[in-house]
Amino acid sequence: MADGARLIPPPIAMLAELTHRCPLSCPYCSNPVDLARREAELSTEDWADVFRQAAGLGVLQVHLSGGEPASRRDLAQIVAAAREAGLYVNLITSGIGLTEERLTEIVAAGVDHIQLSVQGTRAETADRVGGYRGGFAKKMEIAEAIARAGVALTLNAVMHRHNLGELPEVFDLAERLGARRVEIACVQFQGWALENRAVLQPTRAQVDEAKDLVAEARSARAGRLVIDFVPPDYYADLPKACMGGWGSTGLNVAPDGTVLPCHAAQTIPGMRFANFRDLTLEEIWYRGPAFAAFRGTDWMPDPCRSCDRREIDFGGCRCQALAVLGDAAAPDPVCRRTEGRTRLDELLRAEGNAPDLEAARWRRIGG
Amino acid sequence: MIPVLPRGVRLHWDGVRATHVLLAPERTLMLDEIGHAILSRVDGVTPLSALAAGLAADFDAPIAEVEPDVADFLLGLAKERLVDLNG
């Protein structure tokens, strides 16, 4: 159509990946396997410009992520620039690299909410997963500093085969740290996690137990702790709407200024992404070919095209279709209404006897 | 009962969509006129009853109808930790 822009809603949220640098080396990191180096990162001024443009476009919330955002020495200035642009600022951090002093600067700069990730609830398991000795103790120190500063805190626990047994303790830890929310996110198989899928994939029994525990905790802790639970895709029967629908609610800016419809989109072969250094966010959102590629329902193959859920899940996750079926334009293989599900079930069977965590490929730059 | 917006939850005017919104951790609520009228009176000092009385006067509506609606609205948000109800 001549002016498609009128039919495309403005984005609500933006993920700003400030850096790919991180002191941890979690084998399920959602960053691409080919990590951006420090020299390629956007400057403080660039980010301020990104935030102003994003707010002008309709973005209300920015999620400052990485890598580890605290690896940027200018993090407090970045937070201030985002607030100045009028955005709600959510900082997603492992806590490593933050000190009470830096936290005070970030709070003064106007951070609205902090999401602190944990790799487990016990030092030995958490430090093993993160590949960083003493990391858990540092996180606990910074969690206490966040509580003293009075900032809204969410505890993010990434769960997989090797730590799902600690789930009940995650709820306790969240409340002990004064978190109002906890996010239990089972590893999704993109980026480094895809490399380590066989090692990290939980069993069906683990997932069923986790669902029961979540339901119990939600009722026992109602009004105190809000629990968000993201079950692993492979054990679902119907796909999720990835990003609320491709190019419909959110965008992602990578450390080097590449603007992506989702954080894993760069795995899709043949897709070209615009850079913030060359075009405005508005041009990229409304007219960028990467955003148009899987937006809405026109791109859909059968059986999605005629499915009654086509505007509920928008065909699910493109990167998952690519990872499992080798075709980003295929229906999400999680969907039991599609042929691709057979392939996913084969994978689950084949990966039933998972190797130990030691077999994982640990995240590193220049891997 | 005194409602208060906890840290990390705040009202915001969305100029692009021309609407008031409530911004919170991982949540964005688009507010209608009534929702905004209620939340803009939540200041951590005014008790629920006084807040409802003020709304009833401004909207020229019976307090007996307004107060339970306001309480329901705020209790719903409190369950999601978007409002704290003190005292």
Contacts between the chains, C-beta under 8 A, distances in Angstrom:
chain1	res1	chain2	res2	distance
A	10	B	16	5.6
A	10	B	17	7.3
A	12	B	28	6.0
A	13	B	28	7.8
A	56	B	16	7.5
A	57	B	16	7.2
A	58	B	14	7.6
A	58	B	16	3.9
A	58	B	17	6.6
A	60	B	12	6.9
A	60	B	14	6.3
A	60	B	21	6.3
A	60	B	23	6.2
A	60	B	28	5.4
A	61	B	23	6.6
A	61	B	28	6.3
A	86	B	12	7.6
A	88	B	10	7.6
A	88	B	12	7.1
A	88	B	23	4.2
A	88	B	28	7.9
A	90	B	25	6.9
A	90	B	26	7.4
A	112	B	8	5.3
A	112	B	10	7.3
A	112	B	23	7.2
A	112	B	25	7.8
A	113	B	8	4.5
A	113	B	24	7.9
A	113	B	25	4.4
A	113	B	26	8.0
A	115	B	25	7.8
A	150	B	7	5.5
A	151	B	7	6.2
A	151	B	8	6.8
A	152	B	6	6.7
A	152	B	7	5.0
A	152	B	8	2.5
A	152	B	9	7.3
A	152	B	25	5.5
A	154	B	25	5.5
A	154	B	26	7.2
A	180	B	6	7.1
A	180	B	8	7.8
A	180	B	25	7.2
A	180	B	81	4.5
A	181	B	25	5.7
A	181	B	26	7.2
A	181	B	81	6.8
A	183	B	26	7.8
A	222	B	79	6.6
A	223	B	78	6.6
A	223	B	79	5.8
A	223	B	81	7.7
A	224	B	81	8.0
A	225	B	81	7.9
A	226	B	80	5.9
A	226	B	81	5.2
A	228	B	26	7.2
